[in-house]
């Protein structure tokens, strides 16, 4: 009797130990697929600073207050259709699904935008620019960068180069 009870407990312990990693793997796969499926897109105004070998640097017009790791930034569009990622940052998790968890990985996603190009220019003349981000339950991704209303890749493919009297290279939209 005692041997059977020990065997049953041992089998249950093994099943429990195997089910935890399997359950966590299944849960992480479910989370990864949720952003493209359920994520909501937002536009965020930026100013394009420069491009170095296909890496476009941009800055934000709003105050950047993503200093506290683990905090939550609620994302919502204003009357003009743009979101300010940095205005509503709080320690408590918001009730909406449209928030970003402040992590080093998520901060790194806002550093630059890459295109297929070897262009380098330290000045970019643009009238307007914004990134489109997709947000869902703490995670987000930068979907596209638009410059003067067209995707960044297309803008840089058709941009014209000018040099000033000091030889500084400037790119601007083809008229």
C-alpha positions as CSV (number, residue, x, y, z in Angstrom):
1,X,0.0,0.0,0.0
2,X,2.7,2.4,1.0
3,X,4.7,1.5,-2.2
4,X,1.7,2.3,-4.4
5,X,1.1,5.7,-2.6
6,X,4.7,6.6,-3.1
7,X,4.6,5.7,-6.8
8,X,1.4,7.7,-7.3
9,X,3.0,10.8,-5.6
10,X,6.2,10.4,-7.6
11,X,4.2,10.2,-10.9
12,X,2.1,13.2,-10.0
13,X,5.3,15.2,-9.1
14,X,6.9,14.3,-12.4
15,X,3.8,15.3,-14.3
16,X,3.6,18.6,-12.4
17,X,7.3,19.3,-13.0
18,X,6.9,18.7,-16.8
19,X,3.7,20.6,-17.1
20,X,5.1,23.9,-15.7
21,X,7.7,24.5,-18.5
22,X,5.3,23.3,-21.1
23,X,2.6,25.7,-19.8
24,X,5.1,28.6,-19.7
25,X,6.2,27.9,-23.3
26,X,2.6,27.8,-24.5
27,X,1.8,31.0,-22.6
28,X,4.8,32.9,-24.1
29,X,3.8,31.7,-27.6
30,X,0.3,33.1,-27.0
31,X,1.7,36.4,-25.8
32,X,4.0,36.8,-28.8
33,X,1.2,36.3,-31.3
34,X,-1.1,38.7,-29.5
35,X,0.6,41.9,-30.5
36,X,0.1,41.6,-34.3
37,X,-3.4,40.2,-33.8
38,X,-4.8,42.5,-31.1
39,X,-2.4,45.5,-31.1
40,X,-3.7,48.9,-31.8
41,X,-1.8,51.4,-33.9
42,X,-0.9,54.9,-32.8
43,X,1.0,57.7,-34.5
44,X,3.7,59.5,-32.6
45,X,5.2,62.8,-33.9
46,X,9.0,62.9,-34.3
47,X,11.6,65.0,-35.9
48,X,14.1,63.3,-38.2
49,X,17.6,64.2,-37.1
50,X,20.0,62.3,-39.4
51,X,20.7,59.0,-41.2
52,X,23.9,57.0,-40.9
53,X,24.2,54.0,-43.2
54,X,20.5,53.3,-43.2
55,X,19.9,53.9,-39.5
56,X,17.6,56.9,-39.1
57,X,17.8,58.8,-35.9
58,X,14.8,60.7,-34.7
59,X,13.8,62.7,-31.7
60,X,10.5,63.4,-29.9
61,X,8.7,66.7,-29.5
62,X,7.5,65.7,-26.1
63,X,9.4,65.4,-22.9
64,X,10.9,62.0,-22.5
65,X,10.2,60.6,-19.0
66,X,10.8,56.9,-19.4
67,X,13.4,56.8,-16.6
68,X,11.7,54.4,-14.2
69,X,12.0,50.8,-15.3
70,X,9.0,48.7,-14.6
71,X,6.6,51.7,-14.8
72,X,3.7,51.8,-17.4
73,X,3.1,54.3,-20.1
74,X,-0.5,54.6,-21.2
75,X,-0.9,55.3,-24.9
76,X,-3.8,57.3,-26.1
77,X,-4.4,59.6,-29.1
78,X,-5.1,63.3,-28.8
79,X,-7.5,65.4,-30.8
80,X,-5.1,65.5,-33.7
81,X,-4.7,61.7,-33.8
82,X,-1.2,61.6,-32.3
83,X,-0.1,59.9,-29.1
84,X,2.3,61.2,-26.6
85,X,4.2,58.2,-25.2
86,X,5.6,60.0,-22.3
87,X,2.8,62.0,-20.7
88,X,1.0,59.4,-18.7
89,X,3.6,57.2,-17.0
90,X,2.6,55.6,-13.7
91,X,3.8,52.8,-11.3
92,X,0.5,51.0,-11.4
93,X,-0.7,48.9,-14.3
94,X,-3.4,50.7,-16.3
95,X,-6.9,49.1,-16.9
96,X,-6.6,49.6,-20.7
97,X,-4.7,47.2,-23.0
98,X,-3.0,50.2,-24.7
99,X,0.1,50.6,-22.5
100,X,3.8,50.1,-22.8
101,X,5.9,48.6,-20.0
102,X,9.1,50.7,-19.5
103,X,11.9,48.2,-20.0
104,X,15.4,48.6,-21.5
105,X,14.3,46.5,-24.5
106,X,11.3,48.7,-25.1
107,X,13.3,51.9,-24.7
108,X,15.8,50.5,-27.3
109,X,13.0,50.1,-29.8
110,X,12.6,53.9,-29.9
111,X,16.3,54.6,-30.6
112,X,16.3,54.6,-34.4
113,X,14.6,53.2,-37.5
114,X,16.4,51.1,-40.1
115,X,16.0,51.1,-43.8
116,X,17.8,49.4,-46.6
117,X,20.3,52.1,-47.6
118,X,23.9,53.1,-47.2
119,X,23.1,56.8,-47.2
120,X,24.7,59.0,-44.6
121,X,23.6,62.6,-44.1
122,X,23.7,64.8,-41.0
123,X,20.8,67.0,-41.9
124,X,17.4,66.0,-43.1
125,X,14.9,68.6,-44.2
126,X,11.3,67.4,-43.6
127,X,8.0,69.1,-43.0
128,X,6.5,66.5,-40.8
129,X,7.4,63.0,-39.5
130,X,5.8,60.4,-37.3
131,X,6.3,56.8,-36.3
132,X,3.5,54.3,-36.3
133,X,3.6,51.9,-33.3
134,X,1.5,48.9,-32.5
135,X,0.7,48.5,-28.7
136,X,-0.8,45.7,-26.7
137,X,-0.6,44.9,-23.0
138,X,2.9,46.2,-22.3
139,X,4.5,45.3,-25.5
140,X,4.9,47.4,-28.7
141,X,6.7,47.5,-32.0
142,X,7.6,50.3,-34.3
143,X,5.7,49.5,-37.5
144,X,6.9,52.3,-39.8
145,X,8.4,55.8,-40.0
146,X,6.6,58.3,-42.2
147,X,8.4,61.4,-43.5
148,X,6.2,64.0,-45.2
149,X,3.4,61.5,-45.4
150,X,5.3,58.7,-47.2
151,X,7.2,55.7,-45.8
152,X,10.8,56.4,-44.8
153,X,12.3,53.9,-47.3
154,X,10.5,55.6,-50.2
155,X,11.4,59.1,-48.9
156,X,15.1,58.3,-48.8
157,X,15.0,56.5,-52.2
158,X,13.7,59.6,-53.8
159,X,15.4,62.3,-51.7
160,X,17.7,64.8,-53.3
161,X,21.1,65.8,-51.9
162,X,22.3,69.4,-51.5
163,X,25.5,70.7,-50.0
164,X,25.9,74.1,-48.4
165,X,28.9,76.4,-48.6
166,X,30.7,74.4,-45.9
167,X,30.1,71.1,-47.7
168,X,27.5,69.8,-45.3
169,X,25.3,67.2,-46.9
170,X,21.5,67.8,-46.6
171,X,18.8,65.5,-47.8
172,X,15.3,66.8,-48.7
173,X,12.2,65.7,-50.5
174,X,12.2,65.8,-54.2
175,X,9.9,68.5,-55.4
